[in-house]
Amino acid sequence: MKYGLIAGGGDFPLQTIRAARAEGHEVAVVAVREEADPAIESLADSCHWVALGQLSKVIEAFRSEGVSQAMMAGRIQHRQIFSAIQPDWRLLKVLNELRRKNTDSLLGAITRVIEDEGISILDSTYFLARSLARAGPNGRRGPTKAERRDMEYGLDIARALVDHDIGQSVVVCEQACVALEAMEGTDAVLKRAAELCNGRKLTLVKVAKPAQDMRFDVPVIGPRTIRTMQEANATLVSVETGRTLLLDKDALLAKADQAGIAVVGSS
């Protein structure tokens, strides 16, 4: 079967293609020019490049490929969505009809438009279900008592944060909330927290939204997250069981184990 993929930045789209191809499927990619890795062309069966905001071209590309089922994978920086975007007529219509201009509202509306054209949008993790976080320690070690206190406090804060669809991550140090994520992304939050804490140990907590739509904006951590945690002296990351993608899972956990970082699935 041929699947469609709307590809943003990072390794998520590349791993999705590899997993689909491993199951014998073709993948027709629509790559977002401002974000997607050029290496995607060598992995995909076909690749159509579009600028951020060209919704009509996404639909036209999938129609030309005979695609009826597609996924969204990869990073679209939130600040780009509301600053760098140059919408075509179809996306402009979507934007004008939005009551709230947050990420969930926008991506949900885009999904509805694509599905109205006869193209079903599947869960982003459709081919990567084995890489979703499991409950408890995902690597070799679990939390210390101090880390567990920070993790539990951070979970309370993070769940309040996602209720407002602002961000999905918080950083805690010695039961003080140091940094909250908005549009800047997890890596930037960790770096900001490290600047404030003068080398003290940090705990990163990342949660899904209460009604997380697994078709888009799924929480993800990868090996790059672990590298940034090392630089920030963050010793534990808590992610939501079954709703957070551990990208390149084996490499991520090996790197975390080597660095002494605990990766914990929470519910």
C-alpha angles and dihedrals in degrees: 000000000000117000129190124228128195101206127205127172133308132033098302094090092044092052091046090056093047091050093048092047090049087060091051099257129135119233125208108196131206102195123200104232096214094052117017123100112247087225087076090080092067093051102043125080087226133359131203117188119214133175119243106275099029096120095156091057090053090056093043092051094052091046091052090051094048091240118164099167125046143164137212116226136163140040123308104179108238093223089056092055092062102030114029098035119116103192124211119220094275095051092041088058089052092050093049091053096050116111091195123029098211125126096259093051093048098045091043091053092047090051091052091051092051092046091049085062090059098262113122116215112219128201112287090235094051093123097028103054092128088063096060114113117265126214119279126001111359093186133037100292138047129209125294117232091262092047091049091054091050091045094052092047091047091051091057091051095043093050090053090048096053092049085074095043091237102124141326105227138069131179120217130193120188092338093310120116104235105174140009125204120237121155098324099082136235099289092054091049091053092049092049091049091050091054090054098046104052097225099317118141117272135202121211118208121190124180139178122241117269091253097026110187102217090204093077145012092020113177110258137182125181142171089288089060089055091050091052091047090054091052091048094045091242109158103185138035120195116201132178116266114246093358104068122075117224097208114216084002100192093049092044094053093043090053092046092050091049091051094044091243118149117223107197130184112217130186 
